Amino acid sequence: MAKETRPNRLPLCIMLADGNHMAGVLLERIVYWGPHGNAVIPTADGKWIANDRRWWMQEARGCS
């Protein structure tokens, strides 16, 4: 019987981004921060995370 493997979240995100590494890294960071979402958008339901582009770029750079 083959042993089941559980790949790390980052390679999975890169795969979901069709091999685009930076998009995959950004997706991984969004998945990481998702449970901490507390921004409110009056016209939209759900949990939201909101940061400016510079913050996301720094966050994605720190992950790689």
Secondary structure as the mmCIF struct_conf table of DSSP 4:
data_model
#
loop_
_struct_conf.conf_type_id
_struct_conf.id
_struct_conf.beg_label_comp_id
_struct_conf.beg_label_asym_id
_struct_conf.beg_label_seq_id
_struct_conf.end_label_comp_id
_struct_conf.end_label_asym_id
_struct_conf.end_label_seq_id
HELX_LH_PP_P HELX_LH_PP_P1 ALA A 2 GLU A 4
HELX_RH_AL_P HELX_RH_AL_P1 ARG A 9 LEU A 16
TURN_TY1_P TURN_TY1_P1 ALA A 17 GLY A 19
HELX_RH_AL_P HELX_RH_AL_P2 HIS A 21 TRP A 33
HELX_RH_3T_P HELX_RH_3T_P1 GLY A 34 HIS A 36
STRN STRN1 ALA A 39 ALA A 39
TURN_TY1_P TURN_TY1_P2 PRO A 42 THR A 43
BEND BEND1 GLY A 46 GLY A 46
STRN STRN2 TRP A 48 TRP A 48
HELX_RH_AL_P HELX_RH_AL_P3 ARG A 53 CYS A 63
#
